[in-house]
Amino acid sequence: MGKHADSIDRHILLRIRRKGPGVVFAPTDFLDLGSRGAIDLALLRNTRRGVIRRVGRGLYDLPKANPRWGPGPATPDAIVRALARRDGVRIQKGGAHAAHALGLTDQVPMKVNYLTDGRPRKLMIGHLPVTIKRAAHRTMATAGTPSGDVIQALRWLGRRHIDDTVIPQLRRVLPKRAKAQLLKDVRFAPGWMAPLLKAVADDGGH
């Protein structure tokens, strides 16, 4: 292996390790380091060495190690985010997935849905069906942000099923910056959500 190839290998691994275990990468994440062919070969070499793992067609990660069970599978979120970066599109968790991630429901989705402004597709990630649906521009305005997760989670819960546990839970899990952003993103939510989003952002006056 030549010096140039060795340099590409090292720079790819440095970038992957900086991000840490669990982040999924596509070859397009490294095109600033060399040609597509050189990147593909570098990823192949490091996969064969066991340094990184191939988790799908053109997708790689540095797996999270569990002392008892060994490397865990790549998460749907990590895989879908890598696909979105590769394709230059936005991605947003669907309602049930967002609600579970925010702790608004204990119900684990049997399948995971995402919204996108790119092309729709269906995937199998392990044994989990994943659906990526195309959504309206307004829906995608807050894609990939805490505001987007909150809006989709509340939409999934439905106006009539939001009880007095929802606002305190969102106040607990959202950082201060995300709460402030909710106020700016109210305009992208249905009108009935505005008082709820403002109440979360107000944080009880603290």
Solvent accessible surface area in square Angstrom, and as a share of the most:
residue,aa,sasa,rsa
1,M,130,0.58
2,G,47,0.45
3,K,188,0.80
4,H,125,0.56
5,A,24,0.19
6,D,53,0.28
7,S,31,0.20
8,I,6,0.03
9,D,4,0.02
10,R,140,0.51
11,H,82,0.37
12,I,0,0.00
13,L,22,0.11
14,L,86,0.43
15,R,73,0.27
16,I,0,0.00
17,R,139,0.51
18,R,186,0.68
19,K,129,0.55
20,G,14,0.13
21,P,72,0.45
22,G,21,0.21
23,V,46,0.26
24,V,1,0.01
25,F,6,0.03
26,A,0,0.00
27,P,4,0.02
28,T,48,0.28
29,D,34,0.18
30,F,0,0.00
31,L,79,0.39
32,D,107,0.55
33,L,40,0.20
34,G,23,0.22
35,S,74,0.48
36,R,120,0.44
37,G,44,0.42
38,A,26,0.20
39,I,0,0.00
40,D,55,0.29
41,L,100,0.50
42,A,0,0.00
43,L,0,0.00
44,L,70,0.35
45,R,57,0.21
46,N,0,0.00
47,T,37,0.21
48,R,189,0.69
49,R,126,0.46
50,G,62,0.59
51,V,41,0.23
52,I,6,0.03
53,R,62,0.23
54,R,134,0.49
55,V,39,0.22
56,G,22,0.21
57,R,212,0.77
58,G,22,0.21
59,L,10,0.05
60,Y,24,0.09
61,D,1,0.00
62,L,35,0.18
63,P,33,0.21
64,K,125,0.53
65,A,89,0.69
66,N,63,0.33
67,P,147,0.92
68,R,190,0.69
69,W,184,0.65
70,G,24,0.23
71,P,88,0.56
72,G,25,0.24
73,P,122,0.77
74,A,13,0.10
75,T,73,0.42
76,P,27,0.17
77,D,29,0.15
78,A,4,0.03
79,I,11,0.06
80,V,1,0.00
81,R,122,0.44
82,A,0,0.00
83,L,13,0.07
84,A,8,0.06
85,R,111,0.40
86,R,84,0.31
87,D,61,0.32
88,G,69,0.67
89,V,46,0.26
90,R,91,0.33
91,I,26,0.13
92,Q,1,0.01
93,K,38,0.16
94,G,4,0.04
95,G,16,0.16
96,A,30,0.23
97,H,29,0.13
98,A,0,0.00
99,A,0,0.00
100,H,66,0.30
101,A,62,0.48
102,L,18,0.09
103,G,42,0.40
104,L,28,0.14
105,T,26,0.15
106,D,140,0.72
107,Q,117,0.52
108,V,100,0.57
109,P,22,0.14
110,M,167,0.75
111,K,114,0.48
112,V,9,0.05
113,N,45,0.23
114,Y,4,0.02
115,L,30,0.15
116,T,1,0.01
117,D,42,0.22
118,G,9,0.09
119,R,154,0.56
120,P,78,0.49
121,R,39,0.14
122,K,166,0.70
123,L,49,0.24
124,M,125,0.56
125,I,25,0.13
126,G,66,0.63
127,H,180,0.81
128,L,47,0.23
129,P,53,0.33
130,V,1,0.01
131,T,22,0.13
132,I,7,0.04
133,K,100,0.42
134,R,150,0.55
135,A,22,0.17
136,A,66,0.51
137,H,144,0.64
138,R,134,0.49
139,T,33,0.19
140,M,0,0.00
141,A,36,0.28
142,T,10,0.06
143,A,15,0.12
144,G,61,0.59
145,T,51,0.30
146,P,60,0.38
147,S,0,0.00
148,G,1,0.01
149,D,19,0.10
150,V,0,0.00
151,I,4,0.02
152,Q,12,0.05
153,A,0,0.00
154,L,1,0.00
155,R,110,0.40
156,W,102,0.36
157,L,29,0.14
158,G,20,0.19
159,R,165,0.60
160,R,230,0.84
161,H,140,0.62
162,I,32,0.16
163,D,85,0.44
164,D,125,0.65
165,T,83,0.48
166,V,9,0.05
167,I,38,0.19
168,P,50,0.32
169,Q,31,0.14
170,L,1,0.01
171,R,65,0.24
172,R,170,0.62
173,V,65,0.38
174,L,11,0.06
175,P,84,0.53
176,K,176,0.74
177,R,208,0.76
178,A,7,0.05
179,K,20,0.08
180,A,55,0.42
181,Q,71,0.31
182,L,1,0.00
183,L,99,0.49
184,K,130,0.55
185,D,9,0.05
186,V,27,0.15
187,R,151,0.55
188,F,47,0.20
189,A,7,0.05
190,P,34,0.21
191,G,65,0.62
192,W,62,0.22
193,M,0,0.00
194,A,20,0.16
195,P,88,0.55
196,L,34,0.17
197,L,0,0.00
198,K,107,0.45
199,A,30,0.23
200,V,0,0.00
201,A,18,0.14
202,D,83,0.43
203,D,34,0.18
204,G,43,0.42
205,G,63,0.61
206,H,191,0.85
